[in-house]
Amino acid sequence: MNTWFRFYAEALNHAKVQRLSPDLFKAWVNILCMACNGDGNVTGNISDVAFALRVTEETAGQYVDDLVHAGLIDDLDDYIKPHNWDERQFKSDSSKERVAAFRARKSLEKTQKQENSEALNRGIKLNGDGIKPCNVTGNGSVTPQDSDSDSDTDTDTERNKKEPRASGAGFSRSPEFHEFWARYPNKVGKPVAERAFVKALKVAEWHEIRLGLALYVNKTDDRPWCNPATWLNQQRWNDLPADTPKARPRHGGNTVEEIANRMLAEIEGEENEQISSSQSNIYSLARLSDNR
């Protein structure tokens, strides 16, 4: 476990950092400390993050979402990691090790030069794979034979060009997520929300999330909207917002119970419509078969 990490002075004029609120800046620095203790990785468990930051889980989730949206933290599914941590927090900072490595490299280069010089005098060339014969011309110049390593390298290069890197994108092809995004009132952090949506479908059915979303959209309290990723990660579709008679209803005075009943009726209506359509198609196919 490391006890210190590098904090760069460029943060003073870094636009993304300086736009953070005081509380969010403090949370970012604390997450850097957590990454230092975890060799660059921070647990993706929001409860552990909340305990380390000494805030509620909802606040911790909001902090993480905001920092991911700002590009200061990378969301790697099972854990989070400060952006460019490995490049900026390299392992060794010992001058002794660097000097020893430099001297060893110079010594190896010197030895290789001597061996190559002796090999040229004998009409052969020495490379990393061993000694290979060369063609010696009349003027003393040496022409090395072709090496298979060159063609292998070229082949690898061509293969890399033909095989593009796999991308994490593609979640937005889901019609369910399209519907979720269209209905959600606070549209921020769409890429993070897509990943959270895929995770949510592993623990709940779409109709459960859909019903919970309808209740949330029609809530009557005046609390601010959650970020969509936070709402999904915390399984907020299971919440049951309480009616507040003193608050002004947002949608024609409907209560939570009325909204839930209406949504259930809509879902059942869609399922019945699909069943009726399937039965009609089967009947049409049967009549066509009889006519033939």
ABEGO torsion letter per residue (X at the ends): XBABBBBBAAAAABAAAAABBAAAAAAAAAAAAAAAAAGGBBBABAAAAAAAAGBBAAAAAAAAAAAAAAGABBBAGABBBBBGAAAABBABABAAAAAAAAAAAAAAAAAAAAAAAAAAAAGBBBBAAEBBBBBBBAAGBBBBBBBAAAAAAAAAAAAAAABBBBBABGAAABAAAAAAAAABABBBGAAAAAAAAAAAAAABBAAAAAAAAAAAAABABABBBBBAAAAAAAGAAABBBBBBAABBBABGGBBAAAAAAAAAAAAAAAAAAAAAAAAAAAAAAAAAAAAX
